[in-house]
Amino acid sequence: MENKYSIIGLGKLGCSMAAAIASRGIDVIGVDISKEAVDAVNNGYAPVQETDLDTTIKANKTRIKATLSHTEAILNSSVSFVIVPTPSDERGAFSLQYAKWAFREIGQALAKKDGYHLVVLTSTVLPGSTRYGLQPILEQESGKKCGVDFGLCYSPEFIALGSIIENFLSPDFTLVGEFDQRSGDILEQCYSQFMLNSPPCQRMSLENAELTKVALNTFITTKITYANMLSDLCERIPGGDVDIVTNAIGNDSRIGKKYLKGALGYGGPCFPRDNIALGFLAKELGAQATIAETTHQANIDLVPRIAAQVQNIVSPTDTVAVLGMAYKPHSHVIEESQGAFLAQTLAKSGIRVVVYDPLAAQTVRNEFKDLVVVLDTLEDCLKQAKVFLVTTPDPEFENISAESFGGKDVVIFDFWRMLDNQVTGHSNIRYIPAGRCRDETANERRLADLWCNQ
Ligand SMILES: NC(=O)c1ccc[n+]([C@@H]2O[C@H](COP(=O)([O-])OP(=O)(O)OC[C@H]3O[C@@H](n4cnc5c(N)ncnc54)[C@H](O)[C@@H]3O)[C@@H](O)[C@H]2O)c1
């Protein structure tokens, strides 16, 4: 029998998934509690900002329908993906509050349905959440039995904001946590229909899949943080250059080059909360997650350390410019962004801070009010400030040249080492690339002191 699909939660991930599935020529029905989101989708628009989402919805308008009714969606589909928020709670765990609400609605709809239905949880949760937190709600509300009347899977997506549709359709692998074989068989078959690239499917228990999702994210953050540690060391070694070291070790196939670049810390809505959640889980279970806790701590220690370096060189009349407020290029999201944290820390210490971001200006205005001055062009920013922090590797910043500063004395902290060729060798520019030796003489002396008299 042909599967029919519903998506519960038309947010950044859910709506992008609905659009991606529709782009494969498959009908999909979406549900949201927000009337604006439902209306937007039914009118052929994206309810949230995400790359290609608007055009994909428009191009597949006839295949995507949205509703406020969970019952309508469940009765008109055979497989439902649940993609509602799982915000961090005060313990650092992922809250099931929204998921429980959605599962109650789905359970009540299942009570009215004849025939088998597969429920797939896609939201990020910690191990045990699906089986012990959510399955009982489905059984209680529907009066039916999991594994008999309906199936259950946990299957997160490994996507990044800004490339959700592309990542969803061509993943490195799909992850299927299954309550039983029948549930897993159906979901594997769905993915083989959706995906463009025939990725391997990793099938496992619900709990192993829940752990795998958080493990993958926390492993990546550990790699980022490791490169940042090397960056800090290189600044204190004569001739030190983090790119030379990470490029070399990245050649080893056991390590690899991706996410191994000393720069700023990680940010955004997902990565920062995963180490905290893993730490919480480990504590509750009597295990140790020291690596996750240390990674998190090292990441949040970066901003005050850099802010102190900046504060050391600015005089009271200087303006500092932060170039890049989103947590990564091509994004308007400033949640947990290192650039935003830096701007905030410096501004709160009394420094005049101007900021520029190609996409995040409005978000910064809304969140920061008068704390910083948001400028609309890079040129304005370059004119107004004396000290510059380049916090994201946005292609627009590559256009900065020595001439951009009109001959005035400036200091540039370049965390991604993008401006090397353009600005070095100019007497008015003090260029400070992160991860490279900061002071040859002092660093030589330190190493000589360490080894000479041994
Ligand atoms: N955005 C990402 O890049 C990303 C990546 C991986 C995992 N995730 C996970 O996916 C989940 C959703 O993330 P998101 O970024 O799409 O969130 P979001 O806040 O953008 O969207 C969630 C949507 O769910 C809707 N909703 C809430 N309760 C509902 C209910 N009972 N029924 C129907 N709709 C409901 C909300 O109105 C909202 O539109 C989270 O667990 C997140 O951690 C997100």
The ligand as an SDF file (V2000), in Angstrom:
LIG
                    3D

 44 48  0  0  0  0  0  0  0  0999 V2000
   15.9840   23.7290   13.0740 N   0  0  0  0  0  0  0  0  0  0  0  0
   16.9820   22.8700   12.9960 C   0  0  0  0  0  0  0  0  0  0  0  0
   17.9800   23.1040   12.3040 O   0  0  0  0  0  0  0  0  0  0  0  0
   16.9130   21.5560   13.7070 C   0  0  0  0  0  0  0  0  0  0  0  0
   17.9050   20.6240   13.4500 C   0  0  0  0  0  0  0  0  0  0  0  0
   17.8560   19.3830   14.0500 C   0  0  0  0  0  0  0  0  0  0  0  0
   16.8390   19.1470   14.9460 C   0  0  0  0  0  0  0  0  0  0  0  0
   15.8860   20.0790   15.2090 N   0  0  0  0  0  0  0  0  0  0  0  0
   14.8540   19.7570   16.1810 C   0  0  0  0  0  0  0  0  0  0  0  0
   13.5900   19.7730   15.5530 O   0  0  0  0  0  0  0  0  0  0  0  0
   12.5920   20.2080   16.4810 C   0  0  0  0  0  0  0  0  0  0  0  0
   11.8470   21.3730   15.8890 C   0  0  0  0  0  0  0  0  0  0  0  0
   12.7760   22.3870   15.5880 O   0  0  0  0  0  0  0  0  0  0  0  0
   12.3960   23.6460   14.6730 P   0  0  0  0  0  0  0  0  0  0  0  0
   13.6400   24.4440   14.5680 O   0  0  0  0  0  0  0  0  0  0  0  0
   11.6950   23.2080   13.4560 O   0  0  0  0  0  0  0  0  0  0  0  0
   11.3490   24.3910   15.6590 O   0  0  0  0  0  0  0  0  0  0  0  0
   10.3810   25.6090   15.3110 P   0  0  0  0  0  0  0  0  0  0  0  0
   10.1630   26.3050   16.6010 O   0  0  0  0  0  0  0  0  0  0  0  0
   10.8930   26.3630   14.1350 O   0  0  0  0  0  0  0  0  0  0  0  0
    9.0220   24.8980   14.8400 O   0  0  0  0  0  0  0  0  0  0  0  0
    8.2190   24.1190   15.6420 C   0  0  0  0  0  0  0  0  0  0  0  0
    6.7880   24.2330   15.1210 C   0  0  0  0  0  0  0  0  0  0  0  0
    5.9750   23.3130   15.8550 O   0  0  0  0  0  0  0  0  0  0  0  0
    4.7130   23.9160   16.0770 C   0  0  0  0  0  0  0  0  0  0  0  0
    4.0210   23.2120   17.1520 N   0  0  0  0  0  0  0  0  0  0  0  0
    4.2420   23.2620   18.4900 C   0  0  0  0  0  0  0  0  0  0  0  0
    3.4290   22.4130   19.1260 N   0  0  0  0  0  0  0  0  0  0  0  0
    2.6730   21.8120   18.1750 C   0  0  0  0  0  0  0  0  0  0  0  0
    1.6460   20.8330   18.1950 C   0  0  0  0  0  0  0  0  0  0  0  0
    1.2160   20.3030   19.3280 N   0  0  0  0  0  0  0  0  0  0  0  0
    1.1000   20.4560   17.0240 N   0  0  0  0  0  0  0  0  0  0  0  0
    1.5070   20.9840   15.8550 C   0  0  0  0  0  0  0  0  0  0  0  0
    2.4700   21.9090   15.7770 N   0  0  0  0  0  0  0  0  0  0  0  0
    3.0510   22.3110   16.9120 C   0  0  0  0  0  0  0  0  0  0  0  0
    5.0610   25.3640   16.3560 C   0  0  0  0  0  0  0  0  0  0  0  0
    3.9460   26.2220   16.1990 O   0  0  0  0  0  0  0  0  0  0  0  0
    6.1590   25.6110   15.3180 C   0  0  0  0  0  0  0  0  0  0  0  0
    5.6290   26.0660   14.0990 O   0  0  0  0  0  0  0  0  0  0  0  0
   13.3550   20.5260   17.7810 C   0  0  0  0  0  0  0  0  0  0  0  0
   13.3530   19.3940   18.5970 O   0  0  0  0  0  0  0  0  0  0  0  0
   14.7610   20.7790   17.2830 C   0  0  0  0  0  0  0  0  0  0  0  0
   15.7070   20.5400   18.2760 O   0  0  0  0  0  0  0  0  0  0  0  0
   15.8890   21.2700   14.5960 C   0  0  0  0  0  0  0  0  0  0  0  0
  1  2  1  0
  2  3  2  0
  2  4  1  0
  4  5  1  0
  4 44  2  0
  5  6  2  0
  6  7  1  0
  7  8  2  0
  8  9  1  0
  8 44  1  0
  9 10  1  0
  9 42  1  0
 10 11  1  0
 11 12  1  0
 11 40  1  0
 12 13  1  0
 13 14  1  0
 14 15  2  0
 14 16  1  0
 14 17  1  0
 17 18  1  0
 18 19  2  0
 18 20  1  0
 18 21  1  0
 21 22  1  0
 22 23  1  0
 23 24  1  0
 23 38  1  0
 24 25  1  0
 25 26  1  0
 25 36  1  0
 26 27  1  0
 26 35  1  0
 27 28  2  0
 28 29  1  0
 29 30  1  0
 29 35  2  0
 30 31  1  0
 30 32  2  0
 32 33  1  0
 33 34  2  0
 34 35  1  0
 36 37  1  0
 36 38  1  0
 38 39  1  0
 40 41  1  0
 40 42  1  0
 42 43  1  0
M  CHG  2   8   1  16  -1
M  END
$$$$
